Amino acid sequence: MASSVTTIPPAPSAEAVAYFSALFGFETDCWDVHAAMAGQADFVLLDVRGPDLFARGHIAGALNIPHGKITAARMAVWSGETVFVTYCAGPHCNGAARGALRLARLGRPVKIMIGGVAGWVDEGFTLQDVPHA
């Protein structure tokens, strides 16, 4: 008897290759972002949560632009070729996808950082907070 895992069989290998290969065009992970931020990052890291959550802890070097505030006028600061990586609280939050969708609709190259803040902390990386005045 098949388990609930195998009742629906896996996709054929060629389809799986296409699907999993395509994922890398849409997402990156905390380790890759961390390694890139330690060197010279070739992307802009956007924390798309609200300012209060950003102030409580964010990835060093990230800019805070809540996903609802991503507009053509605001993004005009960067060239059209600038790559953006969005993140939010974690896998329970769709803010990174919302921000990425807004950027994609503006014709901007974008990926999401899977895991978000929760994944970042889970990997043992530290967060930076905003100093209080």
GROMACS elastic network, one bead per residue, 0.5 to 0.9 nm:
[ bonds ]
;  ai    aj funct       b0    kb
    1     7     6  0.87050   500
    2     5     6  0.76635   500
    2     6     6  0.56761   500
    2     7     6  0.53424   500
    2     8     6  0.89035   500
    3     6     6  0.53395   500
    3     7     6  0.58732   500
    4     7     6  0.53747   500
    4     8     6  0.76993   500
    5     8     6  0.69589   500
    5     9     6  0.79784   500
    6     9     6  0.51679   500
    6    10     6  0.72906   500
    8    11     6  0.89149   500
    9    12     6  0.87984   500
   10    13     6  0.83318   500
   10    16     6  0.83341   500
   11    14     6  0.81406   500
   11    15     6  0.61648   500
   11    16     6  0.59928   500
   12    15     6  0.54305   500
   12    16     6  0.62690   500
   12    17     6  0.87775   500
   13    17     6  0.60801   500
   13    18     6  0.86271   500
   14    17     6  0.51536   500
   14    18     6  0.63588   500
   14    19     6  0.86945   500
   15    18     6  0.51351   500
   15    19     6  0.61024   500
   15    20     6  0.85662   500
   16    19     6  0.50696   500
   16    20     6  0.59481   500
   16    21     6  0.81753   500
   17    20     6  0.54119   500
   17    21     6  0.57862   500
   17    22     6  0.83542   500
   18    21     6  0.52469   500
   18    22     6  0.60810   500
   18    23     6  0.88223   500
   19    22     6  0.52424   500
   19    23     6  0.65435   500
   20    23     6  0.52129   500
   20    24     6  0.72677   500
   21    24     6  0.58738   500
   21    25     6  0.76338   500
   22    25     6  0.54604   500
   22    26     6  0.71202   500
   23    26     6  0.52617   500
   23    27     6  0.61293   500
   23    28     6  0.86396   500
   24    27     6  0.53158   500
   24    28     6  0.65191   500
   24   111     6  0.85664   500
   25    28     6  0.81972   500
   25   110     6  0.86743   500
   25   111     6  0.70427   500
   26   110     6  0.71787   500
   26   112     6  0.64857   500
   27    85     6  0.82948   500
   27   110     6  0.84162   500
   27   113     6  0.57876   500
   27   114     6  0.64927   500
   28    31     6  0.85022   500
   28    32     6  0.66833   500
   28    33     6  0.72649   500
   28    85     6  0.81437   500
   28   111     6  0.66142   500
   28   112     6  0.62111   500
   28   114     6  0.62507   500
   29    32     6  0.55406   500
   29    33     6  0.63427   500
   29    34     6  0.86272   500
   29   112     6  0.81150   500
   29   113     6  0.50662   500
   29   114     6  0.52099   500
   29   115     6  0.70473   500
   29   116     6  0.85522   500
   29   119     6  0.85190   500
   29   120     6  0.88057   500
   30    33     6  0.51428   500
   30    34     6  0.59259   500
   30    35     6  0.85406   500
   30   113     6  0.63722   500
   30   114     6  0.69550   500
   30   115     6  0.69655   500
   30   116     6  0.75300   500
   30   117     6  0.88400   500
   30   119     6  0.66812   500
   30   120     6  0.55940   500
   30   123     6  0.75358   500
   30   125     6  0.87624   500
   31    34     6  0.50661   500
   31    35     6  0.61343   500
   31    36     6  0.85726   500
   31   120     6  0.80749   500
   31   123     6  0.77098   500
   32    35     6  0.51815   500
   32    36     6  0.61494   500
   32    37     6  0.85568   500
   33    36     6  0.50910   500
   33    37     6  0.59838   500
   33    38     6  0.85355   500
   33    41     6  0.82797   500
   33    45     6  0.85870   500
   33    85     6  0.87052   500
   33   113     6  0.76219   500
   34    37     6  0.51695   500
   34    38     6  0.62357   500
   34    39     6  0.89258   500
   34    59     6  0.89391   500
   34   120     6  0.85621   500
   34   125     6  0.79795   500
   35    38     6  0.52240   500
   35    39     6  0.67698   500
   35    41     6  0.86691   500
   36    39     6  0.52992   500
   36    40     6  0.63019   500
   36    42     6  0.76927   500
   36    43     6  0.88428   500
   37    40     6  0.62978   500
   37    41     6  0.51692   500
   37    42     6  0.87646   500
   37    45     6  0.89768   500
   37    60     6  0.83402   500
   37    61     6  0.74668   500
   38    41     6  0.76430   500
   41    44     6  0.75713   500
   41    45     6  0.88639   500
   42    82     6  0.81082   500
   42    83     6  0.72968   500
   43    82     6  0.64097   500
   43    84     6  0.54266   500
   43    85     6  0.68273   500
   44    61     6  0.85924   500
   44    62     6  0.73485   500
   44    63     6  0.77599   500
   44    82     6  0.73329   500
   44    83     6  0.63187   500
   44    85     6  0.62059   500
   44    86     6  0.85210   500
   45    59     6  0.86212   500
   45    61     6  0.71579   500
   45    63     6  0.63089   500
   45    64     6  0.87600   500
   45    83     6  0.87743   500
   45    84     6  0.59493   500
   45    86     6  0.60561   500
   45    87     6  0.78252   500
   46    49     6  0.89611   500
   46    61     6  0.89588   500
   46    62     6  0.54162   500
   46    64     6  0.58652   500
   46    65     6  0.63987   500
   46    66     6  0.83987   500
   46    84     6  0.69389   500
   46    85     6  0.59808   500
   46    87     6  0.63947   500
   46    88     6  0.86894   500
   46    96     6  0.87929   500
   46    99     6  0.86707   500
   47    50     6  0.84073   500
   47    54     6  0.71822   500
   47    58     6  0.73132   500
   47    59     6  0.79845   500
   47    62     6  0.60393   500
   47    63     6  0.59030   500
   47    65     6  0.62576   500
   47    66     6  0.69630   500
   47    67     6  0.84709   500
   47    85     6  0.86067   500
   47    86     6  0.60093   500
   47    87     6  0.52654   500
   47    88     6  0.59560   500
   47    89     6  0.88707   500
   47    96     6  0.80342   500
   47   116     6  0.89085   500
   48    51     6  0.88589   500
   48    54     6  0.85303   500
   48    63     6  0.84009   500
   48    64     6  0.60270   500
   48    65     6  0.51951   500
   48    68     6  0.82497   500
   48    69     6  0.87242   500
   48    70     6  0.87872   500
   48    86     6  0.65185   500
   48    87     6  0.61589   500
   48    88     6  0.56792   500
   48    89     6  0.88986   500
   48    95     6  0.63996   500
   48    96     6  0.64323   500
   48    98     6  0.86766   500
   48    99     6  0.64455   500
   49    52     6  0.82201   500
   49    53     6  0.63939   500
   49    54     6  0.64238   500
   49    64     6  0.71910   500
   49    65     6  0.73107   500
   49    66     6  0.50041   500
   49    67     6  0.69972   500
   49    87     6  0.79897   500
   49    88     6  0.55853   500
   49    89     6  0.72504   500
   49    95     6  0.69415   500
   49    96     6  0.84313   500
   50    53     6  0.56505   500
   50    54     6  0.62861   500
   50    55     6  0.87802   500
   50    64     6  0.76793   500
   50    65     6  0.77430   500
   50    66     6  0.54017   500
   50    67     6  0.84561   500
   51    55     6  0.60378   500
   51    56     6  0.86858   500
   51    64     6  0.68988   500
   51    65     6  0.81991   500
   51    66     6  0.75274   500
   52    55     6  0.51615   500
   52    56     6  0.64556   500
   53    56     6  0.51136   500
   53    57     6  0.66256   500
   53    58     6  0.79677   500
   53    89     6  0.86941   500
   54    57     6  0.54303   500
   54    58     6  0.53916   500
   54    59     6  0.88325   500
   54    64     6  0.67592   500
   54   129     6  0.74525   500
   54   130     6  0.78011   500
   55    58     6  0.70901   500
   55   128     6  0.83777   500
   55   129     6  0.53839   500
   55   131     6  0.80590   500
   55   132     6  0.89337   500
   56   127     6  0.88202   500
   56   128     6  0.80488   500
   56   129     6  0.53615   500
   56   130     6  0.68977   500
   57    60     6  0.89996   500
   57   117     6  0.84785   500
   57   126     6  0.88432   500
   57   127     6  0.52624   500
   57   128     6  0.52156   500
   57   130     6  0.73153   500
   58    61     6  0.85783   500
   58    62     6  0.70533   500
   58    63     6  0.89883   500
   58    64     6  0.88045   500
   58   117     6  0.72217   500
   58   126     6  0.85614   500
   58   127     6  0.50657   500
   58   128     6  0.52784   500
   58   129     6  0.62477   500
   58   130     6  0.84994   500
   59    62     6  0.55814   500
   59    63     6  0.88351   500
   59   117     6  0.77824   500
   59   120     6  0.82327   500
   59   125     6  0.87357   500
   59   126     6  0.74287   500
   59   127     6  0.51467   500
   59   128     6  0.59456   500
   59   129     6  0.85784   500
   60    63     6  0.87485   500
   60   126     6  0.85082   500
   60   127     6  0.66533   500
   60   128     6  0.55837   500
   60   129     6  0.84975   500
   65    68     6  0.81052   500
   65    69     6  0.61846   500
   65    70     6  0.65559   500
   65    99     6  0.88719   500
   66    69     6  0.53578   500
   66    70     6  0.68781   500
   66    95     6  0.83867   500
   66    99     6  0.76415   500
   67    70     6  0.55049   500
   67    86     6  0.89263   500
   67    95     6  0.65368   500
   67    96     6  0.75853   500
   67    97     6  0.88971   500
   67    98     6  0.62135   500
   67   100     6  0.81570   500
   67   102     6  0.74330   500
   68    71     6  0.81318   500
   68    98     6  0.81737   500
   68    99     6  0.74078   500
   68   102     6  0.83148   500
   69    74     6  0.79839   500
   69    99     6  0.88978   500
   70    73     6  0.84432   500
   70    74     6  0.65043   500
   70    75     6  0.69587   500
   70    99     6  0.70629   500
   70   102     6  0.66130   500
   70   103     6  0.71513   500
   71    74     6  0.52367   500
   71    75     6  0.61593   500
   71    76     6  0.85541   500
   71   102     6  0.77379   500
   71   103     6  0.80994   500
   71   106     6  0.78811   500
   72    75     6  0.51887   500
   72    76     6  0.60267   500
   72   103     6  0.85799   500
   72   106     6  0.64790   500
   73    76     6  0.52696   500
   73    77     6  0.79437   500
   74    77     6  0.66136   500
   74    78     6  0.89076   500
   75    78     6  0.59609   500
   75    79     6  0.84615   500
   75    80     6  0.88658   500
   75   103     6  0.85805   500
   75   106     6  0.88165   500
   75   108     6  0.89853   500
   76    79     6  0.69519   500
   76    80     6  0.79939   500
   78    81     6  0.80640   500
   78    82     6  0.62895   500
   79    82     6  0.55477   500
   80    83     6  0.84444   500
   80   107     6  0.76890   500
   80   108     6  0.62514   500
   80   109     6  0.80938   500
   81   108     6  0.70509   500
   81   109     6  0.68800   500
   82   108     6  0.72601   500
   82   109     6  0.68241   500
   82   110     6  0.86410   500
   83   108     6  0.70800   500
   83   109     6  0.50095   500
   83   110     6  0.55833   500
   83   111     6  0.79029   500
   84   100     6  0.82022   500
   84   103     6  0.81423   500
   84   108     6  0.76134   500
   84   109     6  0.63385   500
   84   111     6  0.64373   500
   84   112     6  0.82929   500
   85    96     6  0.85369   500
   85   100     6  0.77747   500
   85   109     6  0.87980   500
   85   110     6  0.56795   500
   85   112     6  0.52521   500
   85   113     6  0.63129   500
   86    95     6  0.84051   500
   86    96     6  0.51248   500
   86    97     6  0.76772   500
   86    99     6  0.65088   500
   86   100     6  0.63265   500
   86   110     6  0.75339   500
   86   111     6  0.65085   500
   86   113     6  0.60100   500
   86   116     6  0.85264   500
   87    90     6  0.76478   500
   87    95     6  0.71993   500
   87    97     6  0.81401   500
   87    99     6  0.82831   500
   87   100     6  0.89402   500
   87   112     6  0.59900   500
   87   113     6  0.53350   500
   87   114     6  0.73073   500
   87   115     6  0.79444   500
   87   116     6  0.50079   500
   87   117     6  0.73437   500
   88    91     6  0.84816   500
   88    93     6  0.66160   500
   88    94     6  0.74597   500
   88    95     6  0.55090   500
   88    96     6  0.51780   500
   88    97     6  0.87717   500
   88   113     6  0.84019   500
   88   114     6  0.89919   500
   88   115     6  0.82961   500
   88   116     6  0.50519   500
   88   117     6  0.63454   500
   88   118     6  0.87809   500
   89    92     6  0.74169   500
   89    93     6  0.59331   500
   89    94     6  0.85685   500
   89    95     6  0.78182   500
   89    96     6  0.84079   500
   89   115     6  0.78483   500
   89   116     6  0.51657   500
   89   118     6  0.61266   500
   89   119     6  0.86424   500
   90    93     6  0.54621   500
   90    94     6  0.80739   500
   90    95     6  0.88127   500
   90    96     6  0.85898   500
   90   114     6  0.73673   500
   90   117     6  0.55420   500
   90   119     6  0.64293   500
   90   120     6  0.87393   500
   91    94     6  0.74083   500
   91   114     6  0.70901   500
   91   115     6  0.53658   500
   91   116     6  0.67815   500
   91   118     6  0.77011   500
   91   119     6  0.80421   500
   92   115     6  0.88765   500
   93    96     6  0.74877   500
   93    97     6  0.86826   500
   93   116     6  0.84936   500
   94    97     6  0.53454   500
   94    98     6  0.62476   500
   94    99     6  0.87418   500
   95    99     6  0.60663   500
   95   100     6  0.84209   500
   96    99     6  0.51652   500
   96   100     6  0.60465   500
   96   101     6  0.85227   500
   96   111     6  0.88369   500
   96   112     6  0.59076   500
   96   113     6  0.75325   500
   96   114     6  0.84275   500
   96   116     6  0.78985   500
   97   101     6  0.59742   500
   97   102     6  0.85716   500
   97   111     6  0.87066   500
   97   112     6  0.66437   500
   98   101     6  0.51336   500
   98   102     6  0.63293   500
   98   103     6  0.87364   500
   99   102     6  0.51629   500
   99   103     6  0.62701   500
   99   104     6  0.86042   500
   99   112     6  0.86210   500
  100   103     6  0.50778   500
  100   104     6  0.60186   500
  100   105     6  0.85177   500
  100   108     6  0.88290   500
  100   109     6  0.87739   500
  100   110     6  0.59733   500
  100   111     6  0.65970   500
  100   112     6  0.65883   500
  101   104     6  0.50199   500
  101   105     6  0.60787   500
  101   106     6  0.86032   500
  101   110     6  0.85135   500
  102   105     6  0.51385   500
  102   106     6  0.64234   500
  102   107     6  0.89157   500
  102   108     6  0.87687   500
  103   106     6  0.50396   500
  103   107     6  0.65064   500
  103   108     6  0.52058   500
  103   109     6  0.73073   500
  103   110     6  0.67156   500
  104   108     6  0.50975   500
  104   109     6  0.64277   500
  104   110     6  0.65888   500
  105   108     6  0.73400   500
  112   116     6  0.85856   500
  113   116     6  0.60151   500
  114   119     6  0.74019   500
  115   118     6  0.59649   500
  115   120     6  0.67311   500
  115   122     6  0.87964   500
  116   119     6  0.53179   500
  116   120     6  0.61863   500
  116   121     6  0.87769   500
  117   121     6  0.61842   500
  117   122     6  0.84035   500
  117   127     6  0.82932   500
  118   121     6  0.53382   500
  118   122     6  0.59972   500
  118   123     6  0.86527   500
  119   123     6  0.61381   500
  119   124     6  0.87643   500
  119   125     6  0.89541   500
  120   123     6  0.53268   500
  120   124     6  0.67823   500
  120   125     6  0.56350   500
  120   126     6  0.75739   500
  120   127     6  0.82431   500
  121   124     6  0.50961   500
  121   125     6  0.52237   500
  121   126     6  0.63312   500
  121   127     6  0.75098   500
  122   125     6  0.74101   500
  129   132     6  0.89145   500
